[in-house]
Amino acid sequence: MNEQPRVLVEVEDHIAVVTLNRPEKHNGLDKQMMDELMAAAKSIRKNRDIRAVVMTAKGDSFCAGLDFSFVAKNPGFIARYFLKAPWGRDNRFQRVANCWRDLPVPVIASVHGNCFGGGFQIILGCDFRIATPQAQLSIMEMKWGLIPDMSGTVNLSRLTRLDIAQELTMTGRIFTGVEGYQYGLISHLDEQPFEKSMTLAREISSNSPDAIAATKYLFKKIWKKDSRGALLWERLTQLRVLGRKNQRIAMNNGLSKAANPQPFVNRSSFK
């Protein structure tokens, strides 16, 4: 029997609603969901009638991040998605989030519940983020001994101060939608983020689609620097921590959720 779709796309009145549809797993990212997210962005790009996108999610969480139980059962998945085609500028992990930034139409993320790790990097790739004040957000990769490598560092550098970006990345701590708004990472706070997102999408889509597309293109070109070099450094830095002893310890501690976690190696392998 075929799996249920992980991502739903509905288009009405020039607005595409993209819905993460794995509520029983808090919309954790596995291969199927990542593939369907990239396919959704590709189909939206081809549909010239679409003027705005709203991304939302079913269930109690927007996205709990990468599904590490899936990764543990499919270890080759990481290598396949981390490798970059010689002619491309990003790998598939980066593309899952960066493809929304590359769309010629504005993308609005409607965020509720938990939005961790890869899920948070996906909303950073959107143009606007509307969240509930109580939303739980985190750049959680540090808990696994990793860095954010789904284009998150590129978009963080455009949205907030260096010290805030470094603190949130180095601690991996959970912060609220209110704090995210104060940091410049959340665009608006609303108890009904989907309704607010749709209102904004309708307002934007009522304007010239050419002017909207040109505005997004212009700001992407002129806002600080181009992504290519930053994405390269993101991959190179991840390679220096991926698979090292401290990263393996973090992975094992996270998977086992042990009461007495294994201590990290005092000497860092990253110099």
C-alpha positions as CSV (number, residue, x, y, z in Angstrom):
1,M,0.0,0.0,0.0
2,N,1.3,3.4,-0.9
3,E,2.3,5.9,1.8
4,Q,0.0,8.8,2.5
5,P,1.4,12.0,1.0
6,R,3.6,13.9,3.4
7,V,3.0,17.3,1.7
8,L,-0.3,18.6,0.4
9,V,-0.6,21.4,-2.1
10,E,-3.9,23.3,-2.8
11,V,-4.2,26.3,-5.0
12,E,-7.0,28.8,-4.8
13,D,-7.3,32.4,-5.8
14,H,-3.6,32.5,-6.9
15,I,-2.5,31.3,-3.4
16,A,-0.8,27.9,-2.9
17,V,-1.2,26.4,0.5
18,V,1.5,23.9,1.2
19,T,0.7,21.7,4.2
20,L,3.1,19.4,6.0
21,N,1.1,16.2,6.5
22,R,2.8,13.9,9.0
23,P,1.1,14.9,12.2
24,E,1.6,11.6,14.0
25,K,5.4,12.2,13.8
26,H,5.1,16.0,14.5
27,N,5.9,16.4,10.8
28,G,9.5,15.1,11.2
29,L,11.5,15.2,8.1
30,D,12.2,11.9,6.4
31,K,13.2,11.2,2.8
32,Q,9.6,11.2,1.5
33,M,8.7,14.5,3.2
34,M,11.9,16.2,1.9
35,D,11.4,14.9,-1.6
36,E,7.8,16.0,-1.6
37,L,8.7,19.5,-0.3
38,M,11.2,19.9,-3.1
39,A,8.7,18.6,-5.6
40,A,6.0,21.0,-4.3
41,A,8.4,24.0,-4.7
42,K,9.2,22.8,-8.2
43,S,5.5,22.5,-9.2
44,I,4.8,26.0,-7.7
45,R,7.6,27.5,-9.8
46,K,6.0,26.1,-12.9
47,N,2.6,27.4,-12.1
48,R,2.6,31.0,-13.3
49,D,-0.9,31.6,-11.8
50,I,0.5,31.4,-8.3
51,R,1.3,34.7,-6.7
52,A,1.9,33.7,-3.1
53,V,2.5,30.6,-1.0
54,V,1.4,29.9,2.6
55,M,3.2,27.0,4.3
56,T,1.4,25.4,7.2
57,A,1.3,22.0,9.0
58,K,-1.2,19.6,10.5
59,G,-1.1,18.4,14.1
60,D,0.4,19.8,17.2
61,S,3.7,20.9,15.7
62,F,4.9,22.7,12.6
63,C,7.9,20.5,12.2
64,A,10.0,18.7,14.9
65,G,13.1,18.6,12.6
66,L,14.9,15.7,11.0
67,D,13.4,12.3,11.8
68,F,16.5,10.6,13.4
69,S,14.7,7.3,13.8
70,F,14.4,7.2,10.0
71,V,18.1,8.2,9.7
72,A,19.1,5.4,12.1
73,K,17.3,2.8,9.9
74,N,18.6,4.4,6.7
75,P,22.2,5.5,7.3
76,G,23.0,5.9,3.6
77,F,20.4,8.6,3.3
78,I,22.6,11.2,4.9
79,A,25.5,10.7,2.4
80,R,23.2,10.7,-0.6
81,Y,21.5,13.9,0.4
82,F,24.7,15.6,1.6
83,L,26.6,15.1,-1.6
84,K,26.3,18.0,-4.1
85,A,26.0,17.6,-7.9
86,P,29.1,19.1,-9.5
87,W,27.0,21.6,-11.5
88,G,24.7,22.6,-8.6
89,R,25.1,25.2,-5.9
90,D,23.5,23.3,-3.1
91,N,22.9,19.7,-1.8
92,R,19.5,18.3,-1.2
93,F,19.5,19.1,2.5
94,Q,20.1,22.7,1.7
95,R,17.6,22.7,-1.2
96,V,14.7,21.6,1.1
97,A,14.9,25.0,2.8
98,N,16.6,27.1,0.1
99,C,14.1,26.2,-2.6
100,W,11.5,28.4,-1.0
101,R,13.8,31.4,-1.0
102,D,14.5,30.8,-4.6
103,L,10.8,30.8,-5.7
104,P,9.8,34.0,-7.6
105,V,6.8,34.4,-5.3
106,P,6.6,35.3,-1.6
107,V,6.4,32.4,0.8
108,I,4.7,32.9,4.2
109,A,5.3,30.3,7.0
110,S,2.4,29.8,9.5
111,V,4.1,28.4,12.6
112,H,2.6,26.8,15.7
113,G,3.8,24.3,18.3
114,N,7.3,22.9,17.9
115,C,9.5,24.1,15.1
116,F,13.0,22.6,15.6
117,G,16.2,22.0,13.6
118,G,15.4,21.4,10.0
119,G,11.9,22.7,10.4
120,F,13.2,26.0,11.7
121,Q,15.7,26.2,8.8
122,I,12.8,25.7,6.4
123,I,10.9,28.7,7.8
124,L,14.1,30.7,7.7
125,G,14.0,30.1,3.9
126,C,10.6,31.7,3.7
127,D,10.0,35.4,3.2
128,F,7.8,35.9,6.2
129,R,7.2,33.9,9.4
130,I,4.0,34.3,11.3
131,A,4.0,32.4,14.6
132,T,1.9,32.0,17.8
133,P,3.5,33.7,20.8
134,Q,3.7,30.3,22.4
135,A,5.5,28.6,19.5
136,Q,8.6,26.6,20.5
137,L,11.6,27.3,18.2
138,S,15.1,26.0,18.2
139,I,18.2,25.7,16.1
140,M,18.6,22.2,17.6
141,E,21.4,20.8,15.6
142,M,23.9,21.4,18.4
143,K,22.1,18.7,20.5
144,W,23.2,16.2,17.9
145,G,26.7,17.5,17.7
146,L,26.1,19.2,14.4
147,I,25.7,22.7,12.9
148,P,22.6,23.9,10.9
149,D,23.4,22.9,7.3
150,M,20.1,23.3,5.5
151,S,20.9,26.9,4.5
152,G,20.1,28.0,8.0
153,T,23.4,29.9,8.5
154,V,22.8,31.8,5.3
155,N,19.4,33.0,6.3
156,L,20.3,33.7,9.9
157,S,22.9,36.1,8.8
158,R,20.3,38.1,6.9
159,L,17.7,38.2,9.7
160,T,19.5,38.8,13.0
161,R,22.6,39.9,14.8
162,L,25.7,37.8,14.8
163,D,25.7,37.4,18.6
164,I,22.1,36.2,18.6
165,A,22.7,33.8,15.8
166,Q,25.8,32.3,17.5
167,E,24.1,32.0,20.9
168,L,21.0,30.2,19.5
169,T,23.2,27.9,17.4
170,M,25.8,27.2,20.1
171,T,23.2,26.5,22.8
172,G,20.5,24.8,20.8
173,R,18.1,26.2,23.4
174,I,14.3,26.4,22.8
175,F,12.9,29.9,22.6
176,T,9.4,31.2,22.2
177,G,7.7,32.9,19.3
178,V,7.8,36.1,21.3
179,E,11.6,35.8,21.7
180,G,11.9,35.0,18.0
181,Y,10.0,38.2,17.2
182,Q,12.4,40.2,19.4
183,Y,15.4,38.6,17.6
184,G,14.0,39.5,14.2
185,L,13.5,35.8,13.2
186,I,9.7,36.0,13.4
187,S,7.8,38.6,11.2
188,H,4.5,38.7,13.1
189,L,2.9,37.2,16.2
190,D,-0.7,36.0,16.0
191,E,-2.8,33.5,17.9
192,Q,-4.2,32.4,14.5
193,P,-1.1,32.4,12.3
194,F,-2.8,30.6,9.4
195,E,-5.5,33.2,9.1
196,K,-3.0,36.0,9.4
197,S,-0.8,34.4,6.8
198,M,-3.7,34.1,4.4
199,T,-4.6,37.7,4.9
200,L,-1.1,38.8,4.1
201,A,-1.0,36.4,1.1
202,R,-4.2,37.9,-0.3
203,E,-2.9,41.5,0.2
204,I,0.3,40.7,-1.6
205,S,-1.3,38.7,-4.4
206,S,-3.7,41.6,-5.1
207,N,-0.7,43.6,-6.4
208,S,1.2,43.2,-9.7
209,P,2.7,39.7,-9.8
210,D,5.6,41.0,-11.9
211,A,6.4,43.8,-9.4
212,I,6.1,41.3,-6.5
213,A,8.5,38.9,-8.3
214,A,10.9,41.7,-9.2
215,T,10.9,42.9,-5.6
216,K,11.8,39.5,-4.2
217,Y,14.5,39.0,-6.9
218,L,16.0,42.4,-6.3
219,F,16.2,42.0,-2.5
220,K,17.7,38.6,-2.9
221,K,20.4,40.0,-5.1
222,I,21.3,43.1,-3.1
223,W,20.7,42.0,0.6
224,K,24.2,41.4,1.9
225,K,26.0,38.9,-0.2
226,D,25.2,36.0,-2.5
227,S,24.5,32.6,-1.0
228,R,26.9,30.4,-3.1
229,G,30.0,31.0,-1.0
230,A,28.1,30.8,2.3
231,L,26.5,27.5,1.3
232,L,29.9,26.1,0.4
233,W,31.3,27.0,3.8
234,E,28.3,25.5,5.5
235,R,29.0,22.2,3.8
236,L,32.7,22.3,4.5
237,T,32.1,23.1,8.1
238,Q,29.6,20.3,8.5
239,L,32.1,17.8,7.0
240,R,34.5,18.7,9.8
241,V,32.1,17.7,12.5
242,L,30.0,14.9,10.8
243,G,30.9,11.5,12.1
244,R,33.5,12.7,14.7
245,K,33.4,11.2,18.1
246,N,31.6,14.1,19.8
247,Q,28.9,14.1,17.1
248,R,28.4,10.3,17.5
249,I,28.1,10.8,21.2
250,A,25.5,13.5,20.7
251,M,23.6,11.3,18.3
252,N,23.6,8.3,20.7
253,N,22.6,10.5,23.7
254,G,19.7,12.0,21.7
255,L,18.5,8.6,20.4
256,S,18.7,6.8,23.7
257,K,17.5,9.8,25.8
258,A,19.6,8.3,28.5
259,A,19.2,9.5,32.1
260,N,23.0,9.4,32.3
261,P,24.2,10.7,29.0
262,Q,27.7,9.8,27.7
263,P,30.1,12.7,28.3
264,F,31.7,14.4,25.4
265,V,35.4,14.3,24.6
266,N,37.1,17.2,26.3
267,R,39.4,17.8,23.4
268,S,37.7,19.2,20.4
269,S,38.5,17.7,17.0
270,F,37.5,20.9,15.3
271,K,40.4,23.4,15.0
